[in-house]
Amino acid sequence: MDAIVPPFVPVLLAAILLPFLGRRVGHALGALASAAVVPYVWLVSDGVYFRTTLFGFDAVLFNVDPFSTLMGLIFGFIGAAAILYSYASDAENLQSAFALGYVGTSLGAVFGGDWLTLIFFWELMAVTSTLLVWHYGGRAVRAGFRYALAHGISGTLLLGAIVWHFAETGTFLFASVPGGPEAGGLAGPVAPVLGAIGIGVNVGFIGLHAWLPDTYPRPHVAASVFLCVFTTKTGVYGMYRVFPDDGSVAVAYMGGFMAVFGATMALFQNDMRRLLSYHIQSQVGYMVAGVGIGSALAQAGAFAHVFNHILYKGLLFMAAGVVVYRTGEENLKKLGGLAREMPLTAAAFTVAALSIAGFPGFNGFVSKGIVISASHYDFVKGPFSVAGYTSLEILLLIGGVGTFMSFIKFGYYAFFHGSYDGSVKDANRGQSVAMVTVAALCIVYGLAPDALFAVLPYDVTDPNVVSHAYHTYTTSHILEGVALAAAGLVGFVLVKKPLSKLGRVPDVDNAYNPLTFYATRYLAVGVTELYAAVDRAAVRTADATAAVVTAPGAAAGRLVGEDRVSLRADMSTSILLVVVMVAVALVLVL
């Protein structure tokens, strides 16, 4: 089938109409528009593209290849499920409109066939997601402001990389599009570095990640379901576009360290959504590692994990959201025994937890196994390889143990330990339908991995396509998954008591949030005081000049002693401040 319109068009139209409709009709329209993306992108033929101009340059608003198709399938599905969840969780129409706008702009980014289209929707994605956070008010406003700053920096760095690429190649088109450059990725020595750092903000590189646990626990529970999906996964897609051929060793190792760091920080958290936010960073680490390895097996694994992660992470935020919706509590220490009160939510959480941890029989086991296999067969041994395990493989396995530990903690304190004080209802009908549907897919793609393999860009079971044919349910893979679970259980038992005494563990934002706040304040004060000083000097100089012109004799008599010194000082200050302002302007321009 040929492309008729880019898939973001109906989604954005539904987002525009939604605030003006009733809740039921508006949310039904939004869910339908998002769900319609799934069959549409599945039926459009690979290689189809919709060419146009954007800002006077050649652009491709709809480029269909296996990578964008996979992203469209899962974005469309989870968008529809999240809209249903939003309706059932009492989200306002305007909030759901912002959320749907976020879905639409994300679709625009992943289906763009050129860098200009990608950065255009990348920035719109930052705007719509910021509005989604801000809509809730309260603590979400300041967190949303910091979120906007982080993604403003991300977009600026990526734009710089794209401009550099254009200077090298003379085109914004991807190499896979007719008329594009011969080589894929960002060209030149500088553009890939700028692009990796800019996109690194979105995917949560260590040190650039603090916006994630800072922002996602703040807004409405339904908003968090959208937020946990689109920004980081679009970032993984963007990272692939930067390194489509040979990957990057540095990016691969960053992914490995993200897997460990995120899981470790998650283990320290008591706020449910903050714990889940750190685990976004950890799981995205597996995807980033796959992109960095760069082989066909690794890239297929990275995007398989994108697909699966969207399912189980969306389900985890739904389950946590139901707990908050029904109890009003975010803190695990104030919960307990909810499995008896909320059996369906507890079951949904269990499916999602086993999926994200990579337990055999669930979808995370399939995709995580592909990435780990690629780190073993397709990557360098590294500085601390042991007993045939590469350095990167060891990092990913450690991240797996940390994941089991984190979700044993979550489930233990929220659902199984102790008893909840009072009676609480389980998920309502709409929330239940959304969770059960997503949970069913987590199981289906775990038990029938061929269904997942059918949407991957490469056939991971074909030795002619990948370096090492991947088979999911081998004895070694199953034993590995069970061993990680056992290690996670033992590890949690060992650290359970120390963790219970642990308070809030600081992250890098404890340093740079105050620094940014006061630096911005002093910059603002400095600029206003600079303007005031220049203004005073200019006024005095003008008054003195007017006095000399109108009454030379009298003015000359007054310009003695302190008055003359004062005027000279004002004039000197004025000149100095003007020079400083010009210098600052030149620095900013250059």
MOBELGI-V372318 format. One record per pair of residues at least 24 apart in sequence whose C-alpha atoms are under 8 Angstrom apart, sorted by sequence separation. I is the first residue (numbers start at 1). J is the second residue. D is the distance in Angstrom with one decimal. If there is no record, write none. Layout:
I:J:D / I:J:D
This chain:
79:103:6.5 / 101:125:7.9 / 162:186:7.3 / 164:188:7.8 / 258:282:5.3 / 259:283:6.0 / 372:396:6.8 / 126:151:6.3 / 161:186:7.5 / 259:284:7.4 / 372:397:7.8 / 102:128:5.1 / 126:152:7.7 / 164:190:7.5 / 165:191:6.0 / 258:284:7.7 / 259:285:4.8 / 283:309:7.5 / 319:345:5.7 / 541:567:7.1 / 42:69:6.8 / 76:103:7.9 / 101:128:6.1 / 102:129:5.8 / 164:191:5.7 / 258:285:4.8 / 259:286:6.4 / 319:346:7.6 / 540:567:7.2 / 41:69:6.0 / 75:103:7.2 / 203:231:7.5 / 204:232:7.4 / 257:285:7.3 / 99:128:7.2 / 123:152:7.8 / 161:190:7.3 / 162:191:6.8 / 202:231:6.2 / 203:232:4.6 / 255:284:7.4 / 256:285:5.9 / 319:348:6.7 / 541:570:7.5 / 7:37:6.1 / 98:128:5.8 / 99:129:7.1 / 161:191:4.2 / 202:232:5.4 / 203:233:7.3 / 255:285:3.9 / 256:286:6.7 / 319:349:5.8 / 540:570:7.3 / 541:571:6.7 / 41:72:6.5 / 42:73:7.1 / 98:129:7.2 / 160:191:7.5 / 161:192:6.8 / 254:285:7.3 / 255:286:5.9 / 41:73:6.8 / 75:107:7.3 / 123:155:6.3 / 161:193:7.8 / 203:235:5.4 / 255:287:7.2 / 316:348:7.8 / 7:40:7.7 / 98:131:6.5 / 99:132:6.1 / 122:155:7.2 / 161:194:5.3 / 162:195:7.7 / 202:235:5.5 / 203:236:6.5 / 255:288:4.9 / 256:289:6.0 / 280:313:7.7 / 315:348:7.2 / 316:349:5.9 / 537:570:4.9 / 538:571:7.7 / 7:41:7.6 / 38:72:6.8 / 39:73:7.8 / 98:132:5.3 / 160:194:7.1 / 161:195:5.3 / 254:288:7.6 / 255:289:4.3 / 315:349:7.2 / 536:570:7.9 / 537:571:6.1 / 37:72:6.9 / 38:73:4.7 / 72:107:6.5 / 160:195:7.9 / 200:235:7.6 / 254:289:7.1 / 37:73:6.9 / 38:74:7.5 / 71:107:8.0 / 119:155:7.2 / 158:194:6.3 / 199:235:5.7 / 252:288:6.2 / 253:289:6.5 / 316:352:5.9 / 537:573:7.0 / 538:574:6.8 / 95:132:6.0 / 157:194:5.7 / 158:195:4.8 / 251:288:6.7 / 252:289:3.9 / 255:292:7.8 / 276:313:7.9 / 315:352:6.2 / 316:353:7.4 / 537:574:5.4 / 38:76:5.5 / 72:110:7.6 / 157:195:6.5 / 158:196:8.0 / 251:289:6.6 / 252:290:6.7 / 37:76:5.2 / 38:77:6.4 / 71:110:6.9 / 72:111:7.8 / 119:158:7.5 / 158:197:7.9 / 199:238:6.9 / 252:291:6.9 / 253:292:7.7 / 313:352:7.1 / 534:573:7.5 / 36:76:7.2 / 37:77:7.8 / 95:135:6.4 / 119:159:6.7 / 157:197:7.2 / 158:198:5.0 / 199:239:6.5 / 251:291:7.7 / 252:292:4.0 / 276:316:7.6 / 312:352:4.8 / 533:573:7.8 / 534:574:5.2 / 3:44:6.1 / 35:76:5.3 / 157:198:4.8 / 158:199:6.8 / 251:292:4.9 / 252:293:5.7 / 276:317:7.4 / 312:353:7.6 / 533:574:7.3 / 1:43:6.1 / 2:44:5.8 / 3:45:8.0 / 34:76:4.9 / 35:77:5.5 / 68:110:5.6 / 156:198:7.4 / 250:292:7.3 / 358:400:7.5 / 1:44:4.7 / 2:45:6.4 / 34:77:6.8 / 68:111:5.6 / 154:197:7.6 / 155:198:6.4 / 196:239:6.6 / 248:291:7.7 / 249:292:5.9 / 312:355:6.4 / 313:356:7.5 / 357:400:6.3 / 534:577:6.5 / 1:45:5.4 / 6:50:7.8 / 35:79:7.2 / 154:198:4.2 / 155:199:8.0 / 195:239:7.9 / 247:291:5.8 / 248:292:4.5 / 249:293:6.6 / 273:317:7.1 / 312:356:6.3 / 533:577:7.9 / 534:578:7.4 / 3:48:6.5 / 34:79:5.7 / 35:80:5.2 / 153:198:7.2 / 154:199:6.2 / 247:292:4.3 / 248:293:6.4 / 2:48:6.5 / 3:49:7.1 / 34:80:5.2 / 62:108:7.9 / 116:162:7.7 / 154:200:7.7 / 196:242:7.3 / 246:292:7.8 / 247:293:5.3 / 248:294:7.0 / 357:403:5.5 / 3:50:7.1 / 33:80:7.8 / 61:108:7.3 / 64:111:6.7 / 115:162:6.5 / 154:201:5.7 / 195:242:6.9 / 244:291:7.8 / 246:293:7.3 / 247:294:3.9 / 273:320:7.0 / 309:356:7.1 / 356:403:7.5 / 357:404:5.4 / 530:577:6.9 / 31:79:7.1 / 32:80:6.8 / 63:111:5.3 / 154:202:7.0 / 206:254:7.6 / 236:284:7.7 / 243:291:7.3 / 246:294:4.8 / 247:295:7.5 / 272:320:6.7 / 31:80:4.2 / 62:111:5.1 / 63:112:5.7 / 205:254:6.9 / 228:277:7.5 / 239:288:7.6 / 243:292:7.5 / 245:294:6.2 / 246:295:6.8 / 30:80:7.2 / 31:81:7.2 / 61:111:6.7 / 62:112:5.4 / 63:113:4.9 / 151:201:7.1 / 192:242:6.3 / 205:255:7.8 / 244:294:7.1 / 245:295:7.7 / 357:407:7.8 / 61:112:4.9 / 62:113:6.4 / 150:201:7.1 / 151:202:7.1 / 192:243:7.8 / 206:257:7.8 / 233:284:7.7 / 236:287:6.8 / 240:291:5.8 / 243:294:7.5 / 31:83:5.6 / 60:112:5.8 / 61:113:6.3 / 206:258:6.2 / 228:280:7.2 / 232:284:7.3 / 236:288:6.4 / 239:291:7.2 / 30:83:6.8 / 31:84:6.6 / 60:113:4.7 / 205:258:6.7 / 59:113:7.0 / 60:114:6.0 / 204:258:7.9 / 353:407:6.0 / 6:61:6.6 / 7:62:7.9 / 59:114:5.9 / 186:241:7.8 / 196:251:8.0 / 206:261:7.7 / 217:272:8.0 / 236:291:7.8 / 308:363:6.2 / 309:364:7.2 / 6:62:5.3 / 27:83:6.4 / 28:84:7.8 / 61:117:6.6 / 116:172:6.0 / 185:241:5.5 / 186:242:5.3 / 217:273:4.9 / 308:364:6.2 / 5:62:7.9 / 27:84:7.0 / 59:116:7.0 / 60:117:7.1 / 115:172:5.2 / 116:173:8.0 / 184:241:7.6 / 185:242:4.3 / 186:243:7.5 / 216:273:6.9 / 217:274:5.6 / 273:330:7.4 / 59:117:6.5 / 114:172:5.3 / 115:173:6.3 / 184:242:7.8 / 185:243:5.3 / 216:274:7.1 / 272:330:5.8 / 3:62:7.9 / 114:173:4.1 / 115:174:7.0 / 184:243:7.6 / 185:244:5.8 / 271:330:5.5 / 272:331:6.3 / 305:364:7.0 / 308:367:7.2 / 27:87:6.4 / 113:173:6.3 / 114:174:5.0 / 184:244:6.2 / 185:245:7.6 / 213:273:7.9 / 214:274:7.5 / 217:277:7.7 / 271:331:4.6 / 272:332:6.5 / 113:174:5.8 / 150:211:7.0 / 184:245:6.9 / 213:274:5.1 / 216:277:6.5 / 270:331:5.5 / 271:332:6.3 / 350:411:7.6 / 54:116:7.7 / 213:275:7.7 / 270:332:5.3 / 305:367:4.9 / 349:411:7.7 / 24:87:7.6 / 54:117:7.5 / 270:333:6.8 / 304:367:5.2 / 305:368:6.4 / 23:87:7.4 / 49:113:7.7 / 113:177:6.7 / 147:211:5.6 / 213:277:5.0 / 146:211:6.9 / 147:212:8.0 / 212:277:6.1 / 213:278:6.0 / 302:367:7.5 / 27:93:7.5 / 212:278:7.3 / 301:367:5.5 / 26:93:7.2 / 301:368:7.1 / 143:211:7.9 / 147:215:6.6 / 301:369:7.9 / 23:92:7.6 / 27:96:7.5 / 34:103:8.0 / 212:281:8.0 / 301:370:4.9 / 302:371:6.4 / 346:415:6.4 / 23:93:6.1 / 30:100:6.9 / 236:306:8.0 / 300:370:7.8 / 301:371:4.9 / 22:93:8.0 / 143:214:6.3 / 144:215:6.4 / 143:215:5.3 / 209:281:7.5 / 298:370:6.9 / 233:306:6.4 / 283:356:7.9 / 297:370:7.0 / 298:371:5.4 / 301:374:7.9 / 19:93:5.1 / 297:371:7.5 / 18:93:6.3 / 19:94:5.2 / 140:215:7.1 / 143:218:7.3 / 340:415:7.8 / 18:94:7.3 / 205:281:7.8 / 298:374:5.1 / 336:412:7.7 / 337:413:7.7 / 338:414:6.3 / 339:415:4.6 / 204:281:5.6 / 297:374:5.9 / 298:375:7.5 / 336:413:5.2 / 337:414:6.5 / 338:415:4.3 / 339:416:6.1 / 18:96:7.7 / 19:97:6.4 / 140:218:4.9 / 203:281:7.1 / 332:410:7.2 / 335:413:6.5 / 336:414:4.5 / 337:415:4.7 / 338:416:6.7 / 364:442:7.9 / 18:97:5.8 / 139:218:6.4 / 140:219:5.5 / 295:374:7.6 / 335:414:5.2 / 336:415:5.3 / 337:416:4.7 / 363:442:5.2 / 204:284:7.9 / 298:378:7.9 / 333:413:6.8 / 335:415:7.7 / 336:416:6.2 / 337:417:5.3 / 362:442:5.9 / 363:443:6.3 / 366:446:6.3 / 404:484:7.4 / 408:488:7.9 / 15:96:7.7 / 16:97:6.8 / 203:284:6.7 / 229:310:5.6 / 290:371:5.7 / 293:374:7.5 / 332:413:5.8 / 336:417:5.2 / 337:418:5.1 / 338:419:6.9 / 345:426:6.7 / 362:443:5.1 / 363:444:7.5 / 365:446:6.9 / 404:485:6.0 / 408:489:7.1 / 15:97:4.5 / 133:215:7.7 / 137:219:7.7 / 228:310:7.8 / 286:368:7.2 / 289:371:7.7 / 293:375:7.1 / 332:414:5.7 / 336:418:5.3 / 337:419:4.0 / 338:420:6.1 / 341:423:6.9 / 342:424:7.5 / 344:426:6.9 / 345:427:6.5 / 361:443:6.7 / 362:444:7.7 / 363:445:5.0 / 364:446:7.2 / 14:97:7.8 / 15:98:6.9 / 136:219:5.4 / 295:378:6.7 / 336:419:5.2 / 337:420:5.2 / 341:424:6.0 / 342:425:6.6 / 343:426:7.2 / 344:427:7.3 / 362:445:6.9 / 363:446:3.7 / 366:449:6.7 / 401:484:5.3 / 405:488:4.6 / 409:492:7.1 / 15:99:8.0 / 135:219:7.8 / 136:220:6.0 / 229:313:7.6 / 287:371:7.7 / 290:374:7.5 / 335:419:7.9 / 336:420:5.2 / 341:425:6.7 / 342:426:4.4 / 362:446:3.9 / 363:447:7.5 / 400:484:6.5 / 401:485:6.8 / 404:488:4.9 / 405:489:6.2 / 408:492:7.2 / 15:100:5.3 / 16:101:8.0 / 133:218:7.5 / 134:219:7.5 / 228:313:7.0 / 229:314:6.9 / 286:371:6.8 / 290:375:7.8 / 293:378:7.0 / 335:420:6.2 / 341:426:6.6 / 342:427:7.2 / 361:446:4.9 / 362:447:6.6 / 403:488:7.6 / 404:489:7.1 / 14:100:7.6 / 15:101:5.5 / 133:219:5.4 / 228:314:6.7 / 293:379:6.2 / 360:446:7.5 / 361:447:5.3 / 363:449:7.6 / 401:487:6.2 / 402:488:6.5 / 405:491:6.5 / 406:492:7.9 / 132:219:7.9 / 133:220:7.9 / 345:432:7.8 / 348:435:6.5 / 352:439:6.8 / 355:442:6.8 / 397:484:7.6 / 401:488:4.9 / 405:492:5.2 / 12:100:6.9 / 226:314:7.6 / 344:432:7.5 / 348:436:6.9 / 351:439:6.3 / 11:100:6.7 / 12:101:5.5 / 225:314:5.4 / 228:317:7.8 / 378:467:7.3 / 11:101:7.2 / 133:223:7.2 / 352:442:7.3 / 377:467:7.5 / 132:223:6.7 / 348:439:6.2 / 351:442:7.4 / 377:468:7.1 / 11:103:7.4 / 12:104:5.3 / 225:317:5.6 / 351:443:7.6 / 11:104:5.3 / 12:105:7.7 / 224:317:6.7 / 225:318:6.4 / 8:103:8.0 / 9:104:7.3 / 8:104:4.6 / 221:317:7.6 / 222:318:7.4 / 7:104:7.9 / 8:105:6.7 / 221:318:7.6 / 327:424:7.0 / 373:470:7.7 / 129:227:7.2 / 326:424:6.5 / 8:107:5.5 / 222:321:7.0 / 326:425:6.6 / 7:107:6.9 / 8:108:5.6 / 221:321:4.9 / 326:426:7.5 / 370:470:6.8 / 7:108:7.6 / 221:322:8.0 / 326:427:7.9 / 6:108:7.7 / 221:324:7.5 / 369:472:7.4 / 221:325:7.5 / 322:426:7.8 / 6:111:7.9 / 322:427:6.1 / 125:231:7.7 / 366:472:6.1 / 369:477:7.3 / 322:431:7.7 / 286:396:7.1 / 58:171:7.8 / 59:172:7.4 / 60:173:7.6 / 318:431:7.8 / 58:172:7.4 / 59:173:6.7 / 63:177:7.8 / 57:172:8.0 / 58:173:7.4 / 319:435:7.6 / 365:481:7.3 / 282:399:7.2 / 318:435:6.9 / 360:478:6.2 / 315:435:6.0 / 360:481:6.2 / 359:481:5.5 / 360:482:7.4 / 103:226:8.0 / 315:438:6.5 / 358:481:6.5 / 359:482:6.8 / 99:223:7.0 / 106:230:6.5 / 110:234:6.7 / 279:403:7.6 / 315:439:6.9 / 106:231:7.7 / 109:234:7.4 / 312:438:7.5 / 359:485:7.1 / 99:226:6.7 / 103:230:7.2 / 110:237:7.0 / 311:438:6.1 / 312:439:7.4 / 49:177:8.0 / 95:223:7.7 / 102:230:7.8 / 106:234:6.8 / 110:238:7.9 / 311:439:7.7 / 357:485:7.8 / 91:220:7.6 / 311:441:7.6 / 312:442:6.6 / 91:222:6.9 / 311:442:6.7 / 89:221:7.9 / 89:222:6.7 / 308:442:7.3 / 260:395:6.4 / 267:402:7.4 / 86:222:5.1 / 256:392:5.8 / 259:395:7.2 / 260:396:7.1 / 263:399:6.0 / 85:222:6.6 / 86:223:7.7 / 256:393:7.9 / 259:396:6.2 / 257:395:6.5 / 260:398:6.3 / 261:399:7.8 / 264:402:6.1 / 267:405:7.0 / 272:410:7.4 / 253:392:6.3 / 256:395:5.3 / 260:399:4.3 / 263:402:5.1 / 267:406:4.8 / 82:222:7.2 / 252:392:7.6 / 256:396:5.6 / 259:399:4.9 / 263:403:5.5 / 266:406:6.3 / 259:400:7.9 / 260:402:7.1 / 267:409:7.5 / 82:225:6.5 / 256:399:7.9 / 263:406:7.0 / 82:226:6.7 / 79:226:7.3 / 304:452:7.3 / 304:453:7.9 / 304:456:6.5 / 303:456:7.1 / 75:230:7.6 / 300:456:5.9 / 300:457:6.0 / 300:458:5.8 / 300:459:7.9 / 300:460:7.1 / 297:458:7.4 / 296:458:6.5 / 297:460:6.0 / 296:460:8.0 / 296:465:7.3 / 297:466:5.4 / 67:237:7.9 / 296:466:5.6 / 297:467:7.0 / 295:466:7.7 / 296:467:7.8 / 297:468:7.6 / 295:467:8.0 / 268:499:6.8 / 78:310:7.4 / 70:303:7.8 / 74:307:6.2 / 78:311:7.2 / 85:318:7.7 / 268:502:7.4 / 269:504:7.2 / 67:303:7.7 / 71:307:7.4 / 74:310:7.4 / 78:314:7.6 / 89:325:7.4 / 268:504:7.6 / 269:505:7.8 / 70:307:7.5 / 268:505:6.7 / 210:507:7.2 / 210:508:6.7 / 210:509:5.8 / 207:508:6.6 / 88:428:7.1 / 88:429:7.5 / 88:430:4.9 / 89:431:7.2 / 87:430:7.5 / 88:431:5.7 / 85:430:6.2 / 84:430:6.4 / 85:431:5.1 / 84:431:7.4 / 85:434:6.0 / 84:434:6.6 / 82:434:7.3 / 81:434:5.4 / 81:438:7.9 / 70:455:6.1 / 70:456:6.9 / 70:457:8.0 / 66:455:7.5 / 67:456:7.6 / 66:456:6.9 / 67:457:6.0 / 66:457:4.9
